[in-house]
Amino acid sequence: MIIARAWGGCAIGGLIITPESRRTPGTLPARLLRSPFLWVPAAVLAAVLLAWGMRFIARPTVLRIAVGPEGSADVKLISDLAVQMARVKTRSLKLKLIKTTDVAQSAAALDAGRADLAVVRSDVSMSATGLTVAILHRNAVAFIAPRTSSVRNIADLDKKRVGILRATLENEHLLEQLLSEYGIAAQSVTQVPLEPEGLASAIRDRRIDAVMVVAPPSGTLMNAAVEAVASASKGEPVFVEVKEAEAIAERKPVYESHEIVNGLFGRNPPRPKASFKTLAVSYRLVASRDLEDYVVSDFTRRLFTLRMALSFDSSFADHIEKPDTDNDTALPLHPGAAAYFDGNEKSFFDRYDDWFYLGAMGLSGLVSGLAALIASARAWTRRGTLSAIDELIHIRVAARNAKDEAALEAAETAVAEISTVALRQARDGRIDDAGLSALSLAMDECRQAIADRRVRLAAQVASPLATDAAAVAPFTLS
């Protein structure tokens, strides 16, 4: 039998055993799975992704709100609201003011996507994409005449001079619309723009026959106008009733019928002496229909929670109220605001339940895939490790056919090296008990085969010697 050694290995018969052949192919992936060079970057990446996700969730939502004109009570109200919301510890919502020239421009900013919320007026260019969140205040339309005037009802305004307190395009349009309801041409009424400080002099100088005031009924402007007319005319003012207010509001939902109650403006005798009806317009805070419902719910809750804090700084804060939740209203409510008013706000888990479900499914799939990968790697490692049994089988066959002691020594060396490798793999946990038992059995059989063959070779060597000794023994002569 030929025994050869090459590249640190040995050959027994036709079997070449090298250190490379005893390396299991599963060693590399197994080492990679346990290597910190794999797990540490993976853990760092997972931590970075988690931190990024938490930052995204915890990042405050910035809502752009369009309001105008500059210097108006609405701008002051929204500015105070932004300050109060910035003081909240959670700070999950922030307001960014976008100041406009008027309510029409605010509505246009919302429709154009330049704002998320806007303060609009119900009778002026209502936003096509905005849904009501809250009513900031209702402005009643009050026609007040001095006691010396002949104006007693709306029809009497024909060919009269009507002062418009704080005249704006919106209020001028409102007057024209109201006159048209009574068949009065706008050109037949002279409109006189007035500021609060000039009202009394206009009454005394008889430059106007009546004044139109569009303001919250219990607000400072309305009370100041009533007092100015009364003092300038030296008598109780005349409050002109819009008797058809309900019918007008029915035909044109942008208006509302409003009642000025007896004694609202104080004094004795009370002003007015009797309650009367008039029209009103509402200033509304509207949100884009594209804005998430939960964001609007959160904003609405904060608005009404902070209303008391706002009332100390803004006279309009007391007028903030819940809008009509009727689904048939011409000025519909935002679903997010409706959820707050109905007590159906979605919790964090309600909002993201689909994402949690998908995330759980994805994580389950990822874990299953990782488990399958680990199992496959372990199986590969085990197959590679137990491939040493095939080597031992070949060594046992070669040992049984060994022709000399050198071949048996080579086989013993190969078994010893395989045993060393197997012990290291067992130490590293890459061989289970069953595999270790199989290897141990195979090595025992190899050693037994080597021992048996050694005995046979020794017997074969001893037999020719005995024959030769018998042949040369001396003959004894009898």
C-alpha positions in Angstrom: 0.0 0.0 0.0 1.3 3.5 -0.9 1.3 6.1 1.8 1.7 9.7 0.7 1.9 13.1 2.5 1.2 16.3 0.7 0.3 19.9 1.9 0.2 18.9 5.5 -2.3 16.0 4.8 -1.9 12.2 4.4 -3.1 9.6 1.9 -4.3 6.2 2.9 -4.8 4.1 -0.1 -7.0 6.1 -2.5 -8.2 8.6 0.2 -6.4 11.9 0.7 -7.0 13.6 4.0 -6.0 17.2 4.3 -6.8 19.9 6.9 -8.9 21.6 4.3 -11.1 18.5 3.9 -11.7 18.4 7.6 -13.0 22.0 7.7 -16.8 21.9 7.8 -18.6 24.2 5.3 -20.9 25.3 8.0 -18.2 26.9 10.1 -18.3 30.3 8.3 -22.0 31.1 8.6 -22.1 29.8 12.1 -19.3 32.1 13.1 -21.0 35.0 11.3 -24.2 34.4 13.2 -22.3 34.6 16.5 -19.9 37.4 15.4 -20.3 40.8 17.0 -19.5 42.3 13.6 -23.0 41.1 12.5 -25.0 41.6 15.7 -23.6 44.9 16.8 -24.2 46.8 13.6 -27.7 45.2 13.4 -28.5 46.3 16.9 -27.2 49.8 16.3 -29.3 50.0 13.1 -32.4 48.8 14.9 -31.7 51.4 17.7 -31.3 54.2 15.1 -34.5 53.2 13.3 -36.4 53.1 16.6 -35.1 56.5 17.7 -36.0 57.9 14.3 -39.5 56.5 14.5 -40.0 57.8 18.0 -38.7 61.2 16.9 -41.2 61.2 14.1 -44.1 60.2 16.4 -43.0 62.7 19.2 -42.4 65.6 16.8 -45.0 68.3 17.3 -47.5 68.9 14.5 -47.3 72.4 13.2 -50.7 73.8 12.0 -50.7 76.8 9.7 -53.7 79.0 10.4 -54.7 81.9 8.1 -56.3 84.9 9.9 -56.8 88.6 9.1 -56.8 91.5 8.8 -53.8 92.7 10.8 -54.9 94.3 14.1 -58.3 92.6 14.2 -59.7 90.9 17.3 -59.5 87.6 15.5 -55.8 88.0 14.9 -55.3 88.8 18.6 -57.4 85.8 19.6 -55.5 83.3 17.4 -52.2 84.8 18.5 -53.1 84.3 22.2 -54.2 80.8 21.4 -50.8 80.0 19.8 -49.0 81.4 22.9 -51.2 79.3 25.2 -50.7 76.1 23.1 -46.9 76.7 23.2 -47.0 76.7 27.0 -48.6 73.2 27.1 -46.0 70.7 28.4 -46.7 68.1 25.8 -46.4 70.6 22.9 -47.7 68.0 20.4 -49.4 70.8 18.5 -48.1 74.2 17.5 -49.7 77.1 15.6 -48.1 79.1 12.9 -50.0 82.3 12.0 -50.4 83.3 8.3 -51.8 86.8 8.4 -54.0 87.9 5.6 -55.8 91.1 4.5 -59.3 89.8 5.0 -61.4 86.7 5.6 -61.7 86.1 1.8 -58.0 85.8 1.5 -57.9 83.5 4.5 -60.3 81.2 2.8 -58.3 81.3 -0.4 -55.1 80.4 1.5 -56.9 77.3 2.9 -58.2 76.2 -0.5 -54.8 76.7 -2.1 -53.1 74.5 0.6 -51.1 77.3 2.1 -52.9 76.9 5.4 -54.3 74.0 7.4 -56.9 76.1 9.2 -58.5 79.5 8.6 -60.8 82.0 10.2 -63.6 82.7 7.8 -66.9 84.5 7.8 -70.1 82.5 6.9 -71.4 85.0 4.3 -68.1 85.9 2.6 -66.3 83.5 0.2 -66.6 80.4 2.4 -63.8 78.0 1.8 -64.6 75.2 -0.6 -62.3 72.7 1.2 -62.9 73.9 4.8 -65.0 72.1 7.4 -66.1 73.8 10.6 -64.2 73.2 13.8 -65.6 75.9 16.1 -67.6 79.1 16.0 -65.3 81.8 17.3 -68.1 84.4 17.6 -71.5 85.4 16.1 -71.8 89.0 14.9 -75.4 90.3 15.0 -76.5 92.9 12.5 -78.0 95.7 14.5 -79.7 98.8 12.9 -79.8 101.6 15.5 -81.6 104.9 14.8 -81.8 108.1 17.0 -85.2 108.8 18.5 -85.7 111.7 16.1 -85.2 109.5 13.0 -88.1 108.3 10.9 -86.6 104.8 10.5 -88.6 102.2 12.3 -88.2 99.1 10.1 -85.9 97.9 7.3 -88.2 99.3 4.5 -87.8 102.8 5.9 -84.1 102.7 5.0 -85.0 103.4 1.3 -83.5 106.7 0.3 -81.9 107.2 3.7 -78.3 107.6 4.8 -77.0 104.6 6.7 -73.8 104.8 8.6 -71.7 101.6 8.6 -69.6 101.3 11.7 -66.1 100.1 10.8 -67.1 99.8 7.2 -65.6 96.8 5.3 -66.3 95.3 1.9 -67.9 92.4 3.8 -70.3 94.7 5.7 -71.2 96.8 2.7 -72.0 93.6 0.8 -74.1 92.4 3.8 -76.2 95.6 3.7 -76.8 95.3 0.0 -78.0 91.7 0.4 -80.3 92.7 3.2 -81.8 95.6 1.3 -82.3 93.3 -1.8 -84.5 91.0 0.4 -86.8 94.0 0.9 -86.7 95.1 -2.7 -84.6 98.1 -2.0 -82.0 99.0 -4.6 -78.5 99.4 -3.1 -78.1 102.7 -5.0 -81.1 104.2 -3.2 -79.3 104.0 0.1 -76.4 106.2 0.9 -73.6 104.3 2.8 -71.6 106.4 5.2 -68.4 104.7 6.5 -67.9 105.5 10.2 -65.4 104.8 13.0 -66.6 104.4 16.6 -65.2 107.8 17.7 -67.1 109.6 14.9 -70.5 108.0 15.5 -71.8 110.5 18.0 -70.8 113.5 15.9 -72.5 112.0 12.9 -75.8 111.6 14.8 -75.6 115.2 16.2 -74.8 116.6 12.8 -77.7 114.6 11.3 -75.3 113.2 8.7 -76.9 109.7 9.0 -80.4 108.5 9.7 -79.4 105.1 11.2 -76.2 103.1 11.8 -75.6 99.5 11.0 -73.3 97.7 13.5 -72.0 94.1 12.8 -70.5 92.8 16.0 -71.1 90.4 18.9 -74.3 91.5 20.6 -72.7 91.6 24.1 -69.4 92.9 22.9 -67.8 96.3 23.5 -68.3 97.7 20.1 -72.1 97.0 20.1 -72.5 98.5 23.6 -70.4 101.6 22.7 -72.5 102.2 19.5 -75.8 102.0 21.5 -74.5 104.4 24.1 -73.1 106.8 21.4 -76.5 107.0 19.6 -78.4 107.5 22.9 -76.1 110.2 24.2 -75.9 112.0 20.8 -79.7 112.0 20.3 -80.4 112.7 24.0 -83.0 109.9 24.2 -83.5 106.1 23.9 -82.3 104.7 20.6 -84.6 102.9 18.2 -83.7 99.3 17.5 -84.8 98.3 14.0 -86.1 94.7 13.9 -85.5 92.4 11.0 -88.8 90.6 11.3 -88.1 88.2 8.4 -84.8 87.1 9.8 -85.8 83.4 10.1 -87.1 83.3 6.5 -84.0 84.9 5.2 -81.8 82.5 7.1 -83.9 79.6 5.7 -83.3 80.8 2.2 -79.7 81.7 2.7 -78.0 79.4 5.3 -74.9 81.6 5.4 -77.0 83.9 7.7 -78.6 83.1 11.0 -81.6 84.4 12.8 -80.6 85.9 16.1 -82.5 87.4 18.9 -81.4 90.5 20.9 -82.9 89.9 24.3 -84.6 92.5 26.4 -82.1 94.4 28.6 -79.0 93.1 26.8 -77.5 96.6 26.8 -78.4 97.4 30.4 -79.7 100.8 31.7 -83.1 101.6 33.3 -85.4 101.4 31.5 -83.7 98.4 29.9 -82.2 98.5 26.4 -83.9 97.3 24.4 -87.3 97.4 26.1 -88.3 94.3 24.2 -86.5 91.4 22.5 -86.3 91.6 18.8 -85.0 89.5 15.9 -82.2 90.3 13.5 -79.7 88.6 11.3 -76.3 87.3 12.3 -73.2 86.0 10.6 -70.7 83.6 12.1 -66.9 83.8 12.2 -65.8 80.2 12.0 -62.6 78.4 12.5 -62.5 75.8 9.7 -60.0 73.1 8.9 -59.0 71.5 5.6 -60.9 68.3 4.9 -57.5 66.7 4.1 -56.3 67.3 7.7 -56.2 64.1 9.7 -59.3 63.6 12.0 -57.2 62.9 15.0 -55.2 66.1 14.6 -58.4 68.1 14.4 -59.8 66.3 17.4 -56.7 67.1 19.4 -56.8 70.8 18.3 -60.5 71.1 19.1 -59.9 69.7 22.6 -57.1 72.1 23.2 -59.1 75.1 21.9 -62.0 74.5 24.2 -59.7 73.5 27.1 -57.8 76.8 26.8 -60.9 78.9 26.3 -60.9 80.1 29.9 -57.3 81.0 29.8 -57.8 83.0 26.6 -60.8 84.9 28.1 -58.4 87.0 30.3 -56.6 88.4 27.2 -59.3 88.4 24.5 -62.8 89.7 24.7 -63.8 87.2 22.0 -62.7 84.1 23.8 -66.0 83.9 25.8 -67.9 83.7 22.5 -66.2 80.5 21.3 -68.9 77.8 21.0 -69.6 74.4 19.7 -71.1 74.5 16.1 -74.3 72.7 15.1 -73.5 69.0 14.8 -76.5 68.4 12.6 -75.3 66.4 9.5 -77.8 68.3 7.3 -76.3 71.7 8.1 -75.2 73.9 5.1 -71.9 74.5 6.9 -70.8 70.9 7.8 -68.7 70.0 10.7 -65.2 68.5 10.4 -65.3 64.7 11.4 -62.4 65.3 13.8 -64.2 68.0 15.6 -67.4 66.0 15.6 -65.5 63.1 17.2 -64.4 65.4 20.0 -67.9 66.8 20.6 -69.4 63.3 20.6 -66.7 61.9 22.9 -65.4 59.5 20.2 -61.8 60.7 20.0 -59.5 58.0 18.8 -56.7 57.0 21.1 -53.1 56.5 20.0 -53.6 52.8 19.5 -56.9 53.4 17.7 -55.2 55.7 15.2 -52.4 53.4 14.5 -54.1 50.0 14.9 -53.6 49.2 11.3 -49.9 50.0 11.5 -49.5 48.0 14.7 -51.2 45.1 13.0 -49.0 45.4 9.9 -46.0 45.9 12.0 -46.8 42.8 14.1 -47.3 40.8 10.9 -44.1 42.1 9.4 -42.1 41.5 12.7 -43.6 38.0 12.8 -42.5 37.3 9.3 -39.1 38.8 10.0 -38.6 36.6 13.1 -39.9 33.6 11.2 -37.4 34.3 8.4 -34.6 34.8 10.8 -35.5 31.6 12.7 -35.5 29.7 9.4 -32.2 31.3 8.4 -30.7 30.3 11.8 -32.1 26.8 11.5 -30.8 26.5 7.9 -27.4 27.7 9.0 -27.4 25.2 11.9 -28.4 22.4 9.6 -25.7 23.4 7.2 -23.2 23.5 10.0 -24.4 20.1 11.4 -24.2 18.5 7.9 -20.7 20.0 7.5 -19.7 18.8 10.9 -21.0 15.3 10.5 -19.3 15.0 7.1 -16.4 13.9 9.2 -18.2 10.6 9.7 -17.8 10.0 6.0 -14.1 10.6 6.4 -14.0 8.2 9.3 -15.8 5.5 7.2 -13.2 5.9 4.4 -10.4 5.7 7.0 -11.9 2.6 8.5 -12.1 0.9 5.0 -8.6 2.0 4.2 -7.3 0.8 7.6 -8.7 -2.7 7.0 -6.8 -2.8 3.7 -3.6 -1.3 5.0 -0.4 -3.1 3.9 2.0 -1.9 6.5 2.4 -0.2 9.8 3.0 3.2 8.2 -0.4 3.3 6.7 -2.0 2.4 10.0 0.0 5.2 11.7 -1.3 7.6 9.1 -4.9 6.4 9.8 -4.4 6.9 13.5 -3.1 10.4 12.9 -6.1 11.3 10.7 -8.5 10.0 13.4 -6.7 12.0 16.0 -7.0 15.2 14.0 -10.7 14.6 13.3 -11.2 13.9 17.0 -9.5 17.3 17.8 -11.6 19.2 15.4 -14.8 17.4 16.7 -13.9 18.3 20.3 -13.5 22.0 19.4 -16.8 22.0 17.5 -18.5 20.4 20.5 -17.0 23.0 22.7 -18.4 25.7 20.4 -21.9 24.1 20.5 -21.9 23.2 16.8 -22.4 19.5 17.5 -25.4 18.2 19.4 -25.3 15.1 21.6 -26.6 12.9 18.8 -23.9 14.1 16.4 -21.2 13.7 19.1 -22.3 10.2 19.8 -22.2 9.3 16.1 -18.7 10.7 15.7 -17.6 8.9 18.9 -18.9 5.6 17.5 -17.3 6.1 14.1 -13.9 6.9 15.7 -14.2 3.9 18.0 -14.8 1.7 15.0 -11.8 3.3 13.2 -9.5 2.6 16.1 -10.8 -0.9 16.4 -10.3 -1.5 12.7 -6.7 -0.1 13.0 -6.0 -2.3 16.0 -7.4 -5.4 14.3 -5.4 -4.7 11.1 -2.3 -4.2 13.2 -2.8 -7.6 14.8 -3.3 -9.3 11.4 -0.2 -7.6 10.0 1.9 -8.8 12.9 0.6 -12.3 12.5 1.4 -12.2 8.8 5.0 -11.1 9.6 5.4 -13.8 12.3 4.2 -16.7 10.1 7.0 -16.5 7.4 9.6 -16.4 10.2 8.3 -19.6 11.7 8.4 -21.3 8.3 12.0 -20.2 7.7 13.1 -21.4 11.1 11.7 -24.8 10.5 13.5 -25.1 7.2 16.9 -24.5 8.5 16.7 -26.7 11.6 19.4 -29.5 11.8 18.5 -33.1 11.0 19.0 -35.6 13.8 20.6 -39.0 12.8 19.1 -41.9 14.4 
